[in-house]
Amino acid sequence: MDEQTDYIEQQWELISPAQIDGRFDGRTDEAIIRKWALVLNARYIVCRVEHDETGWQLLVSSDQLPRATDELQAFEAENRNWPPIAPPYRSARESRLSTLSLLLLLATFHNITRLTIPIFGYPAPDWMEIGSAKVHLIHYGEWWRLITALTLHADSVHLLSNLTIGGFFVYFLCRELGSGLAWTLLFFAGTLGNWANSLVQLPTHSSVGSSTAVFGAVGILAVINFVRHTQGLG
């Protein structure tokens, strides 16, 4: 019986919070102690949580103390910046207004391109002919077609799909970056997308639509969230 009592008395040793993380140089609250206990239990290290006049304490057997200390130090190091700081709140009013305004302009211009009535006595221009991204003409130096093609759509269904799907992503991009920067990036993304497309298509290929800008919005949002996530983990 005496041998068993001596074994029990020598079995438990106190884990020093300051040794786990220098931030815990005073009293450690119950939530942290119990969180550490869960960590040790998950690593199959038997521990005890106690409370006395000095505060909350975590104890482990003496033979498990080095391993328990290493596990808790690793846990605190890995979770030092977790959860990540939430991004600052951005008002939706500005992004909503700019997005709706430019999408309305795009829809209005599409309706203008559908008109067949003479303008100032001249026949209605063939907008598709003069503004689509025709690969062979782009290669011959008509680089502006990389831009004008973004404003043209084959029909109302094509326009509506870009307005609804694209508007969703553009709205959130404007909310993240501000309308000026967001629309500038979309302009360059759409233009570069059309240029890249012209490099891989046959000379007879021709395209219209703002789909490349929409894909650009998706890509930029993905990069923003990837950077934010990795910084939060760092």
C-alpha positions as CSV (number, residue, x, y, z in Angstrom):
1,M,0.0,0.0,0.0
2,D,2.8,2.4,0.8
3,E,4.5,1.7,-2.5
4,Q,1.2,2.5,-4.3
5,T,0.8,5.7,-2.4
6,D,4.3,6.8,-3.2
7,Y,3.6,6.0,-6.9
8,I,0.5,8.2,-6.9
9,E,2.2,11.1,-5.1
10,Q,5.1,11.1,-7.6
11,Q,3.0,10.5,-10.7
12,W,1.7,14.1,-11.4
13,E,3.8,17.1,-12.3
14,L,2.6,20.7,-13.1
15,I,2.9,22.0,-16.6
16,S,4.3,25.6,-16.5
17,P,2.2,27.8,-18.9
18,A,5.2,30.2,-19.3
19,Q,7.2,27.3,-20.6
20,I,4.5,26.5,-23.2
21,D,4.2,30.1,-24.4
22,G,5.8,33.3,-23.0
23,R,2.5,35.1,-23.3
24,F,1.2,33.0,-20.3
25,D,3.5,34.4,-17.6
26,G,0.8,34.8,-15.0
27,R,-2.5,33.1,-14.2
28,T,-3.9,31.0,-17.0
29,D,-7.7,31.0,-17.3
30,E,-9.8,27.8,-17.3
31,A,-10.6,28.0,-21.1
32,I,-6.9,27.7,-22.0
33,I,-6.1,24.9,-19.5
34,R,-9.1,22.9,-20.7
35,K,-8.1,23.5,-24.3
36,W,-4.6,22.2,-23.6
37,A,-6.2,19.2,-21.8
38,L,-8.1,18.4,-25.0
39,V,-4.9,18.6,-27.0
40,L,-3.1,16.2,-24.7
41,N,-6.1,13.8,-24.7
42,A,-6.1,13.9,-28.5
43,R,-2.4,12.8,-28.4
44,Y,-3.2,10.1,-25.8
45,I,-1.4,11.8,-23.0
46,V,-3.2,11.4,-19.7
47,C,-3.6,14.7,-17.8
48,R,-5.5,16.3,-14.9
49,V,-7.1,19.7,-14.6
50,E,-7.1,21.2,-11.1
51,H,-8.0,24.5,-9.4
52,D,-6.6,26.0,-6.2
53,E,-5.9,29.4,-4.8
54,T,-3.3,30.0,-7.5
55,G,-5.7,29.4,-10.3
56,W,-6.2,26.6,-12.9
57,Q,-3.5,24.0,-13.4
58,L,-2.7,21.2,-15.8
59,L,-0.8,18.2,-14.6
60,V,0.6,15.2,-16.3
61,S,2.7,12.2,-15.2
62,S,6.3,12.9,-14.8
63,D,7.4,10.5,-17.5
64,Q,5.0,12.3,-20.0
65,L,6.0,15.8,-19.0
66,P,8.6,16.3,-21.8
67,R,6.3,15.0,-24.5
68,A,3.3,16.9,-23.2
69,T,5.4,20.1,-23.2
70,D,6.5,19.6,-26.8
71,E,3.0,18.9,-27.9
72,L,1.5,22.0,-26.3
73,Q,4.4,24.2,-27.6
74,A,3.8,22.9,-31.1
75,F,0.1,23.5,-30.8
76,E,0.5,27.1,-29.7
77,A,3.1,27.8,-32.4
78,E,0.8,26.4,-35.1
79,N,-2.2,28.3,-33.9
80,R,-0.6,31.6,-32.9
81,N,-2.3,33.6,-35.7
82,W,-5.6,31.6,-35.7
83,P,-8.3,32.5,-36.2
84,P,-7.2,35.1,-38.8
85,I,-8.2,38.6,-38.4
86,A,-11.5,39.3,-40.2
87,P,-11.3,41.6,-43.1
88,P,-12.6,45.2,-42.4
89,Y,-16.2,45.7,-43.2
90,R,-16.9,47.5,-46.5
91,S,-20.1,49.2,-47.3
92,A,-22.0,47.6,-50.1
93,R,-23.6,50.9,-51.2
94,E,-20.7,52.2,-53.4
95,S,-20.0,48.8,-55.1
96,R,-23.7,48.2,-55.7
97,L,-24.2,51.6,-57.4
98,S,-21.1,51.3,-59.6
99,T,-21.8,47.8,-60.6
100,L,-25.5,48.4,-61.5
101,S,-24.5,51.6,-63.4
102,L,-21.9,50.0,-65.6
103,L,-24.0,46.9,-66.2
104,L,-26.9,49.2,-67.3
105,L,-24.6,51.0,-69.7
106,L,-23.5,47.7,-71.1
107,A,-27.1,46.6,-71.6
108,T,-28.0,50.0,-73.2
109,F,-25.1,49.8,-75.6
110,H,-26.2,46.3,-76.6
111,N,-29.7,47.6,-77.5
112,I,-28.1,50.4,-79.5
113,T,-26.1,47.8,-81.5
114,R,-29.3,46.0,-82.3
115,L,-30.8,49.1,-84.0
116,T,-31.1,49.0,-87.8
117,I,-32.4,52.5,-88.3
118,P,-30.2,55.1,-90.2
119,I,-28.2,57.5,-88.0
120,F,-27.9,61.0,-89.4
121,G,-28.7,59.7,-92.8
122,Y,-26.1,57.0,-92.7
123,P,-26.8,53.3,-92.6
124,A,-26.7,51.7,-89.1
125,P,-23.1,50.4,-88.5
126,D,-22.4,46.7,-88.4
127,W,-21.1,46.7,-84.8
128,M,-20.0,43.1,-84.9
129,E,-18.0,43.7,-88.1
130,I,-16.1,46.7,-86.8
131,G,-15.7,45.7,-83.1
132,S,-15.5,41.9,-82.7
133,A,-12.2,40.2,-81.8
134,K,-11.3,38.8,-85.2
135,V,-8.0,37.0,-84.8
136,H,-6.5,37.8,-88.2
137,L,-7.3,41.5,-87.9
138,I,-5.9,41.7,-84.3
139,H,-2.7,40.1,-85.7
140,Y,-2.7,42.7,-88.4
141,G,-2.6,45.5,-85.8
142,E,-6.2,46.2,-85.0
143,W,-5.5,45.8,-81.3
144,W,-8.5,47.9,-80.2
145,R,-10.7,44.9,-81.0
146,L,-9.3,43.3,-77.8
147,I,-11.3,46.1,-76.0
148,T,-14.3,46.7,-78.2
149,A,-15.2,43.0,-78.2
150,L,-15.8,43.2,-74.5
151,T,-18.8,45.6,-75.0
152,L,-20.5,43.4,-77.7
153,H,-22.7,40.4,-77.3
154,A,-24.1,38.0,-79.8
155,D,-27.7,38.2,-78.5
156,S,-29.8,39.0,-75.5
157,V,-29.3,35.6,-73.9
158,H,-25.5,36.1,-74.2
159,L,-25.8,39.5,-72.6
160,L,-28.1,38.4,-69.8
161,S,-25.8,35.5,-68.8
162,N,-22.8,37.8,-68.5
163,L,-24.8,40.5,-66.6
164,T,-26.2,38.0,-64.1
165,I,-23.2,35.8,-63.5
166,G,-20.6,38.5,-64.1
167,G,-22.6,41.1,-62.0
168,F,-22.5,38.7,-59.0
169,F,-18.7,38.4,-59.1
170,V,-18.1,42.1,-60.1
171,Y,-20.2,43.2,-57.1
172,F,-18.0,41.4,-54.6
173,L,-14.8,42.4,-56.3
174,C,-15.8,46.1,-56.1
175,R,-16.7,45.6,-52.5
176,E,-13.3,44.1,-51.8
177,L,-11.1,46.6,-53.8
178,G,-13.2,49.6,-54.4
179,S,-14.9,50.4,-57.7
180,G,-12.1,52.2,-59.3
181,L,-9.4,49.6,-58.8
182,A,-11.8,46.7,-59.4
183,W,-13.1,48.0,-62.8
184,T,-9.5,48.8,-63.8
185,L,-8.4,45.3,-63.1
186,L,-11.4,43.9,-64.9
187,F,-10.6,46.0,-68.0
188,F,-7.1,44.7,-68.2
189,A,-8.1,41.1,-67.3
190,G,-10.7,41.1,-70.1
191,T,-8.3,42.7,-72.6
192,L,-5.5,40.3,-71.8
193,G,-7.9,37.4,-71.9
194,N,-8.9,38.3,-75.5
195,W,-5.3,38.7,-76.4
196,A,-4.4,35.3,-75.0
197,N,-7.4,33.8,-76.9
198,S,-6.2,35.3,-80.1
199,L,-2.9,33.6,-79.7
200,V,-4.4,30.1,-79.6
201,Q,-7.3,30.4,-82.0
202,L,-7.3,30.0,-85.8
203,P,-7.1,33.2,-87.9
204,T,-10.7,32.8,-88.9
205,H,-11.9,32.9,-85.3
206,S,-14.0,35.8,-84.1
207,S,-15.5,36.4,-80.6
208,V,-17.5,38.9,-78.6
209,G,-18.6,39.3,-75.0
210,S,-17.3,40.2,-71.6
211,S,-16.7,36.6,-70.5
212,T,-13.0,37.1,-70.3
213,A,-13.6,40.0,-67.8
214,V,-15.9,37.7,-65.8
215,F,-13.3,35.0,-65.6
216,G,-10.8,37.7,-64.6
217,A,-13.1,38.7,-61.7
218,V,-13.3,35.1,-60.5
219,G,-9.6,34.8,-60.7
220,I,-8.9,38.0,-58.8
221,L,-11.3,37.1,-56.0
222,A,-9.6,33.7,-55.8
223,V,-6.2,35.3,-55.4
224,I,-7.5,37.8,-52.8
225,N,-9.0,35.0,-50.6
226,F,-5.9,32.8,-51.1
227,V,-3.6,35.6,-49.9
228,R,-5.8,36.4,-47.0
229,H,-6.0,32.8,-46.0
230,T,-2.3,32.1,-46.2
231,Q,-1.5,35.3,-44.3
232,G,-3.9,34.3,-41.6
233,L,-2.2,30.9,-41.3
234,G,1.2,32.5,-41.2
